[in-house]
Amino acid sequence: MRILFVVTGLGYGDTIRINSILDELHNRVNGLEVLFLAYDHSYDYFHKKYPTLKIGGYNFPDKKMEFKTNRFILRNFYLPIKWASSYLKHKKKIQEFDPDIIISDFEPIANIISSKLGKKCITIFGYDPKLFEKYPEKNKKISLQAKYIEQIYRRSDIVIVPNFKKKENYGNINYVNPVIAIRPSELPSKQELMKKLRLKKEPILVMLGGSNYGVDLAKKILKISTNFNEEFILFGSKKKIQGFHFKFAKNFLEYLKTCKAVITLGGKLTLSECLVFKKPVLVFPIKNHIEQLLNAYSIRNVSVQGDIDDIEGSIKKLLENINDLNEKLNALDIKPTGAEETADIIISEANILKK
């Protein structure tokens, strides 16, 4: 089986999710061949492990906690030209690779290649159209994003939506359980990890996801961190923030198993990891970012929804509700089987194509 992956390079979430699915495919498919089209974080990660071609990708210029649709459109005005240029640049290599199937997330270039090669395209992304129908705080900005993503979905043969809880499929949309890289049972005990990581107390993790959006949030947390008798550890920022205890993202899950709670944006991967590891979470979704708003909304009953204008008050609320949140999380039946379920769909579709 030959698979062409096209992976968004924004943050770490999509990269880790695709890598987890690929690990599962490697375990099941003999002679699996892959080729990646990637940029930024995804290129940096995959080109060290697999044949990877660099492409032009989205530019998210904002650094504060708001997704500005008009600014995003202006900064990405020439993106369709970049997609066309990337395809023409790598057309020969892609044709020589001759993939059986194309798998992407948020990248329309995958749909373009799918059409050019006459190959099926599977899109794997966190946006849930059914949840958006129920979302009570719609506005023009996020409705425009919804239309854009749903257009990608319509142009895909199959859509896979990792969800916090599996739902009934409809149309070309298939729901799967959360996709995470490592399960809690695959790590050493909490006591062993605290010794290994030289932790004297359970920390509070601040996970920014690798984008610029959380930098302003992290700086504000740093300013008020001395008001709490807690150890705050930062993960995911592109930059080291002066005065913050900074750690690399690669061992985030070890720290997650030991921690008291997590402060994060609204990325689906980190929220999925928190639910699977049963960790209380304070979530600050990026304003007007449709997927993050929906992610935060969907776990509103088992998390604390942060107020960006009152970060100190939000952290106090998190700490005051730790025991209640732990009880709610322990009652959840979260199955971290999304990678296996996604691999089932891909293998099934590939087998259909071979017949």
HELIX and SHEET records of a PDB file:
HELIX    1   1 GLY A   13  ARG A   28  1                                  16    
HELIX    2   2 ASP A   40  PHE A   46  1                                   7    
HELIX    3   3 THR A   69  ARG A   75  1                                   7    
HELIX    4   4 LEU A   79  PHE A   97  1                                  19    
HELIX    5   5 PRO A  108  LEU A  117  1                                  10    
HELIX    6   6 PRO A  129  LYS A  134  1                                   6    
HELIX    7   7 LYS A  140  ARG A  155  1                                  16    
HELIX    8   8 PRO A  184  GLU A  186  5                                   3    
HELIX    9   9 LYS A  190  LYS A  196  1                                   7    
HELIX   10  10 VAL A  215  ILE A  224  1                                  10    
HELIX   11  11 SER A  225  ASN A  227  5                                   3    
HELIX   12  12 ALA A  249  ASN A  251  5                                   3    
HELIX   13  13 PHE A  252  THR A  258  1                                   7    
HELIX   14  14 LYS A  268  VAL A  276  1                                   9    
HELIX   15  15 ILE A  290  SER A  298  1                                   9    
HELIX   16  16 ARG A  300  VAL A  302  5                                   3    
HELIX   17  17 ILE A  311  GLU A  320  1                                  10    
HELIX   18  18 ILE A  322  ALA A  331  1                                  10    
HELIX   19  19 GLY A  338  LYS A  354  1                                  17    
SHEET    1   A 7 THR A  52  LYS A  54  0                                        
SHEET    2   A 7 GLU A  33  ALA A  38  1                                        
SHEET    3   A 7 ARG A   2  VAL A   7  1                                        
SHEET    4   A 7 ILE A 101  SER A 104  1                                        
SHEET    5   A 7 LYS A 120  ILE A 124  1                                        
SHEET    6   A 7 ILE A 158  PRO A 162  1                                        
SHEET    7   A 7 ILE A 173  VAL A 176  1                                        
SHEET    1   B 6 HIS A 245  LYS A 247  0                                        
SHEET    2   B 6 PHE A 232  PHE A 235  1                                        
SHEET    3   B 6 ILE A 204  MET A 207  1                                        
SHEET    4   B 6 ALA A 261  THR A 264  1                                        
SHEET    5   B 6 VAL A 281  VAL A 283  1                                        
SHEET    6   B 6 VAL A 304  GLN A 305  1                                        
END                                                                             
